Amino acid sequence: MRRFPSLVPGLLLLSLPLLPLSIAQAHQSNGTLIAQASSSLAARLRANLPNRGAPGSRFGGATRSNCISGEQRLTALLPSTNLGQTADSNPHLFIFVPSTIAEQAELVISDPDTNTVISTDILKLPGKAGVMQVQPVLALDPGRDYNWSFTLMCDSNDPSSFVSVSGTIERVELNSAMANKLASQNPQERLGAAVDAGLWYETLTILAELQQTNPTNDTLRTEWQGILGAVGLEAIAQEPLLQ
């Protein structure tokens, strides 16, 4: 009886090169979904941010000293309006500190209505470049603006060597429904509530906490980068969060 060669092995061999392509497509699809989620979160936050300007300067100016090495600048993590809203009486502030000879920084909170300083803290710097998270010890009243400044104390004998950034905090009150969401035990629900309420400081604080507890989560890192990029802070979006 005449035998015909089996076609099965050939079919199997022909199908093998398709497997890596399928895997690559899956990774590409996953990356696209992460990017889309980040873009959506950043767009939602940006749409809910207040559109009024406020006193401040989110980039530190140049000095004649060697306080900062390299091309990076001291940067306050703020929208371009210099204004961030918070429902927290004691919010966290975020500052990118580049490589510097300064060992200490001064954080000042002031009341623009009375032109008085209400809080001053001297902070020890971490000794490496990255994003610092600081929390002044005070209680902000709702319905009011407060000014803040963060200054690298480069040479205590030469104040002209100091480098500063500054911004404005607007303390707001939330309705009970939004306040309950922000108090949720679910961090993703809290993040969504902060974004939808336009709370800049809470959004950064929650995302920072999530990244510190989930350091290998690419989605969280991409969301952080997307939010900073949406307000023109792409240059520091990939800098590490310092503990």
C-alpha positions in Angstrom: 0.0 0.0 0.0 1.3 3.4 -1.0 2.2 5.7 2.0 1.9 9.4 2.0 4.2 11.5 4.2 2.5 13.1 7.2 1.9 16.8 7.0 1.4 17.2 10.8 5.1 17.9 11.7 5.3 20.5 9.0 2.2 22.2 10.3 3.6 22.3 13.8 6.9 23.8 12.6 5.0 26.4 10.6 3.0 27.4 13.7 6.0 27.8 16.1 7.2 31.2 14.9 3.8 32.6 15.6 4.1 32.1 19.3 6.7 34.8 20.1 4.7 37.2 18.1 1.6 36.5 20.1 3.6 37.0 23.4 5.0 40.3 22.1 1.5 41.4 21.1 0.2 40.6 24.6 3.0 42.7 26.2 2.4 45.5 23.8 -1.3 45.4 24.6 -0.6 45.4 28.3 1.7 48.4 27.9 -1.0 50.3 25.9 -3.6 49.6 28.6 -1.3 51.0 31.3 -0.5 54.1 29.3 -4.2 54.6 28.6 -5.1 54.3 32.3 -2.4 56.8 33.2 -3.5 59.2 30.6 -7.1 58.9 31.8 -6.2 59.6 35.4 -4.0 62.6 34.5 -6.7 64.0 32.3 -9.3 63.7 35.0 -7.1 65.4 37.5 -6.2 68.2 35.2 -9.8 68.8 34.3 -10.7 69.2 38.0 -7.8 71.5 39.0 -8.6 75.1 39.8 -7.7 77.4 36.9 -6.8 80.5 38.9 -3.2 81.4 39.4 -1.5 81.9 42.8 1.7 83.3 44.2 4.7 81.0 43.9 7.6 79.8 41.8 7.9 76.0 41.3 11.5 76.2 39.9 14.5 77.3 41.9 16.5 80.0 40.3 20.2 80.0 39.5 22.8 81.3 42.0 26.4 82.2 41.7 27.3 79.5 44.2 27.9 75.8 43.7 24.9 74.9 45.8 23.5 72.6 43.1 25.6 70.4 40.9 24.4 69.4 37.4 21.6 70.8 35.3 18.6 69.8 37.4 16.8 72.4 39.4 15.1 72.4 42.7 11.4 71.9 41.8 8.1 72.1 43.7 5.7 69.4 42.5 2.8 71.8 41.6 0.6 72.7 38.7 1.8 75.6 36.6 -0.7 77.8 38.5 1.5 77.3 41.6 -1.8 76.3 43.4 -2.8 73.0 44.9 -6.0 72.2 46.8 -6.3 70.0 49.8 -9.0 68.8 52.2 -6.3 67.8 54.7 -5.5 70.3 57.6 -2.0 68.9 57.6 -1.1 68.1 53.9 2.1 66.5 52.5 4.2 68.7 50.2 6.5 67.3 47.5 9.8 68.8 46.3 12.4 67.4 43.9 15.8 68.1 45.4 18.7 67.7 43.0 22.3 66.9 43.9 23.3 69.6 46.3 26.0 70.6 48.9 23.2 71.7 51.2 22.6 69.5 54.2 19.5 71.3 55.5 16.4 73.0 54.1 13.9 75.4 55.6 10.2 74.9 55.1 8.0 78.0 55.9 4.2 78.2 55.9 2.8 81.7 56.0 -0.6 83.4 56.1 -0.9 85.8 53.2 -3.9 87.7 54.7 -1.9 88.7 57.8 1.6 88.4 56.2 2.7 86.3 59.1 4.7 83.1 59.4 2.7 80.3 61.1 5.2 77.5 60.8 8.9 77.0 60.3 10.7 73.7 60.1 14.4 72.9 59.5 14.7 69.7 57.6 17.6 67.3 57.1 18.2 66.5 53.5 18.6 62.9 52.3 22.0 63.4 50.7 20.9 62.2 47.3 18.7 63.5 44.5 15.1 62.6 44.5 11.5 63.6 45.4 11.1 64.5 49.1 7.8 64.3 50.9 7.4 66.7 53.8 4.6 67.3 56.2 4.6 70.6 58.2 3.3 70.4 61.8 0.2 72.7 61.7 -3.5 72.8 61.2 -4.8 74.7 58.2 -8.3 76.3 58.3 -10.8 75.5 55.5 -11.7 78.2 53.0 -8.3 79.8 53.1 -5.1 80.0 51.1 -1.6 79.5 52.6 1.8 80.2 51.1 4.7 77.9 51.5 8.4 77.9 50.6 11.2 75.4 50.6 14.7 76.7 50.7 18.1 74.9 50.4 20.4 76.4 53.0 23.6 76.1 51.0 25.9 78.4 52.9 24.6 79.8 56.2 27.1 82.6 56.0 25.9 83.7 52.5 22.1 83.9 52.1 22.5 84.8 48.5 23.6 81.2 47.9 20.2 79.9 49.0 17.8 78.3 46.4 14.1 78.4 47.0 10.8 77.2 45.5 7.3 78.2 46.7 3.6 77.6 46.1 0.1 78.0 47.5 -2.1 75.6 49.4 -5.9 76.1 49.2 -7.7 74.3 52.1 -11.1 73.2 50.9 -14.1 71.4 52.5 -15.7 68.4 50.8 -19.3 67.3 50.8 -20.1 64.3 52.9 -20.2 61.8 50.0 -16.8 62.8 48.7 -15.3 63.0 52.2 -16.5 59.4 52.8 -14.8 58.2 49.5 -11.6 59.9 50.5 -11.7 58.2 53.9 -12.2 54.7 52.2 -9.9 51.8 53.2 -9.5 51.1 49.5 -6.6 53.1 48.3 -7.8 53.0 44.7 -11.1 54.5 45.7 -9.3 57.2 47.7 -7.2 58.0 44.7 -10.2 58.2 42.4 -12.0 60.5 44.9 -8.9 62.8 45.2 -8.6 63.0 41.4 -12.3 63.8 40.9 -12.2 66.4 43.6 -9.1 68.1 42.1 -7.1 67.6 45.3 -3.5 67.9 44.1 -1.8 67.2 47.4 -3.9 64.1 48.2 -3.4 62.7 44.7 0.3 62.8 45.0 0.3 61.6 48.6 -1.9 58.5 47.8 0.1 57.7 44.7 3.4 58.0 46.6 2.1 55.7 49.4 0.9 53.1 46.8 4.3 53.2 45.0 6.2 52.7 48.3 4.1 49.7 49.2 4.0 48.3 45.6 7.5 49.2 44.3 7.3 46.9 41.3 3.8 48.0 40.1 4.4 49.6 36.6 0.9 51.0 36.5 1.3 53.1 39.6 4.7 54.5 38.4 3.2 55.3 35.0 0.2 57.1 36.6 2.7 59.2 38.7 4.7 60.1 35.6 1.5 60.9 33.6 0.2 63.3 36.3 3.6 65.1 36.5 3.8 65.2 32.7 0.3 66.7 32.5 1.4 69.8 34.4 4.8 70.2 32.6 7.0 68.4 35.1 8.3 65.7 32.6 11.9 66.5 33.5 11.5 65.0 37.0 8.7 62.5 36.4 11.1 59.6 36.6 13.1 60.7 39.6 12.9 58.3 42.6 10.7 58.9 45.6 12.9 59.2 48.7 11.9 57.5 51.9 
